[in-house]
Amino acid sequence: MGRAFKELAYPRKNLVISTKIFWGHVGGKNQTGLSRKHIIEGLRNSLKRLELEYVDIVFAHRPDPATPLEETVRAFSWCIDQGMARYWGTSKWAAGVIEHYG
């Protein structure tokens, strides 16, 4: 995608680019889910593949019952503070799951 963005030469300001985090390389807790480590490393890897400095939105693809929600929220907030993403959100989260954490 990074190469395509450059070849098409669309102005970055005209694009809304997103990525999602959850699955990674199978092989351990640090390579899947929504732990701080996986969120930060997963987003960094996605930015490298996209050849971008930031994405407009990064999605927590699905809930991770093995990681405290506060850890997930803080990690995404940190990524935003670092300029890696503008916003974060959820994609495959049922309303009941979000209410459960609230």
Buried (B, 14 or more C-beta within 10 A) or exposed (E): EEEEBEEEEEEEEEEEBBBBBBEBEEEEEBBBBBBBBBBBBBBEBBBEEBEBEBBBBBBBBBBBEEBBBEBBBEBBEEBBEEEBBBEBEBEEBEEEBEEEEE
